[in-house]
């Protein structure tokens, strides 16, 4: 009798174990985690290294992203052996990829951020005084026509009442041939010089002027994150004004509140009028890489992308959302935006600046 009872108990335990295992598998617990390898623009590494984001990707999508930093254009021509995805910062990079490599398995714009200018408080005051910058609703806006005129005419910082700064008015940027933020700023300047969106027909006549503007900059960083880091560290004399992404300052303010408390009375964000959107697009180069799109489009990941890293998504942009960053000149919405020149037009620009 005892033996019979033991057999029955054993069978009950076995059935229970099988049931629990079945539930575990049905809930996805038995699904193996896949490591996806790819290249990523440096401005997104803070997001991808966020423990909350990593937990969601692994727990809910069984995905781990392994990445190397690369410029948006560099990653297209890099060695793709063993790589599943690219995560550049513009749709032009996708067009470039399609030209070099053919159609990807899948692609998706994950989030956006506008190109902005960063400078220092004394420089802002000088730009306000000369009318190059105006203030509306606590935000600052740069007249891009006036800025380009000042650059081309060789206006000295001293002419604007800043004798402590050496040289002429300029905007430091990343290398437009290698990095997306520099590439997009070059496209924005081309639009300004053409008096509208530059195209294949109009861009040729302004290329010498564009070359002249970039030749004055000297060495240019290949990564947006490196440029922004140097801007914060080297002070007003080294890089008086840079072009970069809006999200970079927002992310810095959230992740480094003590440092931001010391810098917030000096560092200022200015929106170009017009500006251009940087669309951060995930390119799946194989079937495995496609899993990264669903993971990054998760509503919770999208919320974290805005609240902790400053990328504009479907969940961002309300007045209440802005207060958490402690960046008073943050615009609630971006309205004065121009289209980027087409990829073929940007090809001509890249060739001219190479």
ZIPEGI-V107626 format. One record per residue. NEAR is the number of other ideal C-beta (glycine too) atoms within 12 Angstrom. Layout:
BEGIN
near = {NEAR/NEAR}
END
This chain:
BEGIN
near = {7/8/9/10/11/12/13/14/14/14/14/14/14/14/14/14/14/14/14/16/15/14/14/14/14/12/14/16/16/14/17/14/21/25/22/38/27/39/41/43/53/41/46/43/27/34/43/41/23/27/15/23/35/24/19/29/34/25/22/25/28/25/38/27/40/23/31/25/28/35/41/49/43/34/40/38/22/28/13/25/11/18/32/34/44/48/50/47/52/46/34/36/46/35/29/33/36/20/18/23/23/14/15/34/23/25/30/27/29/40/38/32/46/46/49/48/45/44/41/33/23/26/37/33/20/31/35/24/17/24/18/35/33/21/22/17/17/18/31/33/34/43/25/33/23/24/35/32/21/29/34/24/16/17/25/21/29/17/19/31/18/29/13/18/27/16/25/24/36/36/43/38/48/47/31/45/28/34/42/55/53/45/48/49/49/50/46/47/47/44/37/35/33/28/17/18/25/36/25/20/16/21/35/21/18/31/30/17/28/38/27/22/38/34/17/21/33/14/17/33/31/28/37/53/34/33/39/37/26/23/38/29/16/18/19/29/17/21/37/35/45/41/49/51/50/45/45/47/41/42/38/37/35/31/24/22/18/13/19/23/14/14/26/25/14/22/40/38/46/41/39/43/33/28/39/43/36/46/36/45/39/44/47/32/36/24/16/25/36/26/34/45/33/25/36/44/28/28/17/24/39/30/25/31/38/35/33/32/40/42/43/36/31/19/21/33/25/16/14/13/24/27/17/22/33/25/32/21/33/38/35/21/18/27/18/22/27/28/23/37/39/24/27/20/32/44/28/28/44/38/18/28/35/17}
END
